[in-house]
Amino acid sequence: MQLEGSCHCGAVTFQVDSPHPYPYQRCYCSICRKTAGGGGYAINIGAKADTLQVTGAEHKRIYHARLNGSTSSGERHFCGTCASALWVYDPDWPELVHPFASAIDTDLPVPPERVHLLLDSKASWVDPDVGKHDKCFEGYPEESLAAWHERLGLVR
């Protein structure tokens, strides 16, 4: 599925192909929560890095989070004008890019279940909205984005 996204002010727009477009993972870690998660979590989608096309890249900035005193290799791309979170890229997985669902303008499919991850670092004020079929994890689940889509027959 081709996804189109943008920042709030429109300075940065992008397109990317995603075989895994369901916005089903809610990440409660402090990095996602503080850089992109107004509801106490952020949602990333899986996409193919080699298909990413960006307009207005000169307005884009990159943030490398600090983890236990070390700088993460993950690149959190955001608009330098309006600060909208756009996508995460990690050179450890060069074939992938993870757009934030909040930056996607294309209608996304509704997931049949959700995964709530890194609940061990959620903010005390966050009360996760866990559905009947949702799965919850204190850390990372073993099932990847691709495997989740495949298990549910949702690969596009």
C-alpha positions as CSV (number, residue, x, y, z in Angstrom):
1,M,0.0,0.0,0.0
2,Q,1.4,3.4,-0.9
3,L,1.3,5.8,2.1
4,E,1.4,9.6,1.8
5,G,2.3,11.6,4.8
6,S,3.2,15.1,5.9
7,C,4.0,17.4,8.8
8,H,1.4,19.7,10.3
9,C,2.7,22.8,8.5
10,G,3.2,21.1,5.1
11,A,6.9,21.9,4.8
12,V,7.7,18.2,4.6
13,T,5.7,15.6,2.6
14,F,6.6,12.0,1.9
15,Q,5.5,8.8,0.1
16,V,6.5,5.3,1.0
17,D,5.3,1.8,0.1
18,S,4.2,-0.4,3.1
19,P,3.4,-4.1,3.0
20,H,2.5,-3.7,6.7
21,P,0.2,-0.7,6.9
22,Y,-2.0,-1.6,9.9
23,P,-1.4,0.8,12.8
24,Y,-1.6,-1.8,15.6
25,Q,1.4,-1.3,17.9
26,R,1.1,1.3,20.6
27,C,4.5,2.0,22.1
28,Y,4.5,3.5,25.6
29,C,8.3,4.0,25.9
30,S,9.5,7.3,27.1
31,I,11.1,8.2,23.8
32,C,7.9,7.6,21.7
33,R,5.7,9.1,24.4
34,K,7.8,12.3,24.7
35,T,8.6,12.8,21.0
36,A,5.4,11.7,19.3
37,G,2.8,10.3,21.7
38,G,0.2,12.8,22.8
39,G,-2.0,10.0,24.2
40,G,0.9,8.5,26.1
41,Y,2.0,6.3,23.2
42,A,3.0,6.4,19.6
43,I,2.2,4.2,16.7
44,N,4.8,3.2,14.0
45,I,4.0,1.5,10.7
46,G,6.4,-0.7,8.7
47,A,7.5,0.4,5.3
48,K,10.2,-0.2,2.7
49,A,13.1,2.3,3.1
50,D,14.1,2.2,-0.5
51,T,10.7,3.5,-1.6
52,L,10.8,6.6,0.6
53,Q,10.4,9.8,-1.4
54,V,10.6,13.1,0.5
55,T,9.7,16.7,-0.6
56,G,11.0,19.5,1.6
57,A,13.8,17.5,3.1
58,E,15.7,20.7,3.8
59,H,13.1,21.3,6.6
60,K,13.6,17.9,8.1
61,R,15.7,17.4,11.3
62,I,16.9,14.2,13.0
63,Y,16.9,13.3,16.7
64,H,19.0,10.5,18.1
65,A,17.5,9.4,21.5
66,R,19.7,8.7,24.5
67,L,19.4,5.2,26.0
68,N,21.1,4.4,29.3
69,G,23.8,7.0,28.6
70,S,24.4,6.0,25.0
71,T,23.2,7.6,21.8
72,S,20.8,5.5,19.8
73,S,21.6,4.7,16.1
74,G,17.9,5.2,15.4
75,E,17.0,8.4,13.5
76,R,13.8,10.1,14.5
77,H,12.9,12.3,11.6
78,F,10.8,15.4,12.3
79,C,9.9,18.7,10.8
80,G,12.3,21.5,11.9
81,T,9.5,24.1,11.4
82,C,6.5,22.6,13.2
83,A,8.2,19.7,15.1
84,S,5.8,17.0,13.7
85,A,7.2,13.5,14.1
86,L,7.5,11.9,10.7
87,W,9.3,8.5,10.8
88,V,12.0,6.5,12.4
89,Y,14.9,4.9,10.5
90,D,17.6,2.7,12.1
91,P,20.7,1.8,10.1
92,D,20.7,-1.6,11.9
93,W,17.7,-2.5,9.7
94,P,18.5,-0.5,6.5
95,E,15.6,-2.0,4.5
96,L,13.0,-0.6,6.9
97,V,11.5,2.8,7.7
98,H,8.8,3.3,10.3
99,P,6.5,6.2,9.6
100,F,4.5,7.5,12.6
101,A,0.8,6.8,11.9
102,S,0.0,10.3,13.1
103,A,1.9,11.7,10.1
104,I,0.1,9.6,7.5
105,D,-2.6,11.3,5.4
106,T,-3.7,8.2,3.6
107,D,-6.6,6.3,5.1
108,L,-5.2,3.5,7.1
109,P,-6.9,0.1,7.6
110,V,-8.3,-0.5,11.1
111,P,-6.4,-3.3,12.9
112,P,-8.5,-6.3,14.2
113,E,-6.4,-6.3,17.4
114,R,-3.7,-4.1,18.9
115,V,-0.4,-4.7,20.7
116,H,0.5,-2.5,23.7
117,L,4.3,-2.6,24.2
118,L,6.8,-1.3,26.6
119,L,4.2,-0.9,29.3
120,D,6.9,-1.1,31.9
121,S,7.8,2.5,31.0
122,K,4.4,4.1,30.4
123,A,3.6,7.3,32.2
124,S,1.7,7.0,35.5
125,W,-1.2,9.0,34.1
126,V,-1.7,6.7,31.1
127,D,-4.6,4.2,31.3
128,P,-4.1,1.9,28.2
129,D,-7.3,1.3,26.3
130,V,-7.0,-2.4,25.9
131,G,-9.5,-4.1,23.7
132,K,-10.9,-7.7,24.0
133,H,-8.3,-9.2,21.5
134,D,-5.4,-6.9,22.3
135,K,-2.1,-8.2,23.7
136,C,0.0,-6.4,26.3
137,F,3.7,-6.6,26.9
138,E,5.9,-5.1,29.6
139,G,8.8,-5.1,27.0
140,Y,9.0,-5.9,23.3
141,P,6.8,-8.7,21.8
142,E,8.6,-11.5,20.0
143,E,6.3,-11.1,17.0
144,S,7.5,-8.7,14.4
145,L,5.4,-6.2,12.4
146,A,5.7,-8.5,9.4
147,A,4.8,-11.7,11.3
148,W,1.8,-10.0,12.9
149,H,0.4,-9.0,9.5
150,E,1.1,-12.5,8.1
151,R,-0.5,-14.3,11.1
152,L,-3.7,-12.3,10.5
153,G,-3.6,-12.5,6.7
154,L,-3.2,-8.8,6.3
155,V,-0.1,-8.6,4.0
156,R,-0.8,-6.2,1.1
